[in-house]
Amino acid sequence: MLSTELQALQDRLQHSFKTPALLQRAVTHRSFSADHNERLEFLGDSVLSLAVSTMLYQRLRDLPEGDLSRMRANLVKQDSLHRIAMRLKLSDVLRLGEGESKSGGKLRPSILADAVEALIGAVYLDADFETAQALVHRFFEGVDLSPEKQAAAKDSKTALQEWLQGRKMHLPQYRVVGTAGAAHNQTFDVEGQIVELGLIEHGKGGSRRAAEQAAAGALLAKLKAKHA
């Protein structure tokens, strides 16, 4: 039997679970239980990627592969999934361990984004790919998919890469120089370096990918300040 909060989440998802345990697992963080959502997140990540790829392929018929790849990366990144999680009010239903909850885990973007992927995986297992794909398409229903809009919102790593390539420079190098925190709540410290320019900046985040984005953003800001 689902709680009132999970019943309300089903309504927001527009999917009634035949196997309610899947929905409960999707909103369960590893700090709460051994029956947590990480395997569903793994599955949902792939379903999300294919569903978004299909949507872009169908709606943007004249766009080349490289632009489609960049747009997909922008749509499935943590910030985008975090916004979806906030619309779904996932923080109201997340199940976290006491320590994680007290440290603000219910509002942590990485945890919320992971839960969105887990929900997609849960819907896929509960029904089929078409149902999960329809869910993903509803998530992005109001998103402006025009190339101009997406280009303006491109992630820091992509923007930095294009800045360097436009000047025939080598791509930046990223390496993890430190981690902190428990295994389920790590913070990564990544060093980003542009060798040709002798620039080094650091970025921190709840995942290696997020830390690399932060380092790229810092490098890009420094480059723009120097070449303003």
C-alpha positions in Angstrom: 0.0 0.0 0.0 1.5 3.3 -1.1 1.5 6.4 1.2 -0.6 9.4 0.4 2.6 11.2 -0.7 3.6 8.4 -3.1 0.0 8.3 -4.5 0.3 12.0 -5.2 3.7 11.4 -6.9 2.0 8.7 -9.1 -0.5 11.3 -10.2 2.3 13.8 -11.1 4.1 11.1 -13.0 0.8 10.1 -14.8 1.7 6.5 -14.2 0.0 4.0 -11.8 2.4 1.3 -10.7 1.4 -2.3 -11.1 4.4 -3.0 -8.7 4.3 -0.3 -6.1 7.6 -1.6 -4.6 9.4 -0.2 -7.7 8.2 3.3 -6.9 9.2 3.0 -3.3 12.6 1.7 -4.2 13.1 4.6 -6.8 12.8 7.2 -4.0 15.0 5.3 -1.5 18.6 6.5 -1.1 21.3 4.1 -0.1 21.7 5.8 3.3 18.1 4.6 4.2 18.1 0.9 3.2 20.0 -1.8 1.4 17.0 -1.9 -1.0 17.9 1.4 -2.6 17.6 3.1 -6.0 21.1 2.9 -7.5 20.4 -0.1 -9.8 17.2 1.7 -11.0 19.2 4.8 -11.6 21.7 2.9 -13.7 18.8 1.5 -15.8 17.0 4.8 -16.0 20.1 6.7 -17.2 20.1 4.5 -20.4 16.4 4.8 -20.9 16.6 8.6 -20.5 19.4 8.9 -23.0 17.6 6.8 -25.7 14.3 8.6 -25.1 15.9 12.0 -25.4 17.9 10.9 -28.4 14.7 9.8 -30.1 12.9 13.0 -29.3 15.7 15.1 -30.7 16.0 13.0 -33.8 12.3 13.3 -34.5 11.8 16.9 -33.7 15.1 18.4 -35.2 15.3 16.6 -38.5 17.9 18.9 -40.1 20.4 19.1 -37.2 23.7 17.3 -37.6 24.9 14.6 -35.2 27.3 16.8 -33.3 24.7 19.4 -32.4 22.2 16.6 -31.4 24.8 15.1 -29.1 25.4 18.5 -27.4 21.7 19.2 -27.0 21.2 15.7 -25.5 24.0 16.3 -23.0 22.4 19.6 -22.0 19.0 18.0 -21.4 20.2 15.0 -19.4 22.7 16.9 -17.2 22.2 17.2 -13.4 20.9 20.7 -13.5 18.1 19.8 -15.9 17.1 16.7 -13.9 17.2 18.7 -10.7 14.6 21.1 -12.1 12.4 18.1 -13.1 12.8 16.7 -9.6 11.7 20.0 -8.1 8.6 20.1 -10.3 7.8 16.5 -9.2 8.3 17.6 -5.5 10.6 14.6 -5.0 12.1 16.1 -1.9 8.7 15.4 -0.2 8.9 11.7 -0.8 12.7 10.9 -0.7 13.6 8.3 1.9 17.0 9.1 3.4 19.0 8.0 6.4 19.0 10.3 9.4 22.5 11.6 8.8 21.9 12.3 5.1 18.6 13.9 5.9 20.0 16.2 8.6 22.8 17.3 6.2 20.2 18.6 3.6 20.2 15.6 1.4 16.5 16.1 0.4 17.5 19.3 -1.4 20.9 18.1 -2.8 20.8 18.3 -6.6 22.8 15.1 -7.2 20.4 13.0 -5.0 17.3 14.5 -6.6 18.7 14.1 -10.2 19.6 10.4 -9.4 16.0 9.8 -8.1 14.6 11.1 -11.4 16.7 8.6 -13.3 15.6 5.9 -10.9 11.9 6.8 -11.5 12.4 6.5 -15.2 14.0 3.0 -14.7 11.2 2.0 -12.4 8.5 3.0 -15.0 10.4 1.1 -17.6 10.4 -2.1 -15.5 6.8 -1.6 -14.4 5.5 -1.1 -17.9 7.7 -0.9 -21.1 10.0 1.4 -23.0 7.2 3.2 -24.7 5.6 4.1 -21.4 9.0 5.3 -20.0 9.7 7.2 -23.2 6.3 9.0 -22.9 7.2 9.9 -19.3 10.5 11.4 -20.5 8.8 13.4 -23.3 6.4 14.8 -20.7 9.3 15.9 -18.6 10.7 18.0 -21.4 7.3 19.0 -22.9 7.8 22.8 -22.2 11.5 22.9 -23.0 12.6 25.1 -26.0 14.5 22.8 -28.3 15.6 25.4 -30.7 19.3 25.2 -31.5 19.8 28.8 -30.5 18.2 28.4 -27.1 20.2 25.2 -26.4 23.5 26.7 -27.6 23.0 29.5 -25.0 22.5 26.9 -22.3 25.4 24.7 -23.2 27.4 23.2 -20.3 30.8 24.7 -19.2 32.9 21.8 -20.5 31.4 22.0 -24.0 31.7 25.8 -24.0 35.4 25.7 -22.9 36.2 23.0 -25.5 34.6 25.0 -28.3 36.5 28.2 -27.1 39.8 26.3 -27.3 39.1 24.5 -30.5 38.1 27.8 -32.1 41.7 29.0 -31.4 43.3 25.7 -32.5 44.4 24.8 -28.9 44.5 21.5 -27.2 41.6 20.4 -25.0 41.9 20.9 -21.2 43.0 18.1 -18.9 41.0 17.1 -15.8 42.1 15.0 -12.9 40.7 14.2 -9.5 43.0 15.6 -6.8 41.0 14.8 -3.8 37.8 13.4 -2.3 36.0 14.0 1.0 33.0 12.6 2.8 31.4 9.2 3.2 31.1 6.8 0.2 27.5 7.7 -0.3 28.0 11.4 0.0 31.4 12.2 -1.5 32.7 15.6 -2.7 35.2 15.5 -5.6 37.9 18.0 -6.1 39.0 18.2 -9.7 41.8 20.2 -11.2 41.3 21.5 -14.7 44.4 22.6 -16.7 45.0 24.4 -20.0 48.6 23.5 -20.6 49.3 25.9 -23.4 48.1 28.9 -21.4 49.5 27.7 -18.0 46.0 28.0 -16.4 44.9 25.8 -13.6 41.6 26.0 -11.8 39.8 23.7 -9.3 36.1 22.7 -9.1 34.2 20.7 -6.5 31.0 18.7 -6.8 29.0 15.7 -5.7 30.3 13.7 -8.6 33.4 13.7 -10.8 31.3 15.0 -13.7 29.9 17.9 -11.6 33.4 18.8 -10.3 34.8 18.8 -13.9 32.0 21.1 -14.9 32.8 23.4 -12.0 36.5 23.4 -13.0 35.7 24.1 -16.6 33.4 27.0 -15.6 36.2 28.5 -13.5 38.7 28.2 -16.4 36.1 29.7 -18.9 35.4 32.6 -16.6 39.2 33.4 -16.3 39.6 33.2 -20.1 36.7 35.5 -20.7 38.0 38.0 -18.1 41.5 38.0 -19.7 40.1 38.4 -23.3 37.3 40.7 -22.5 
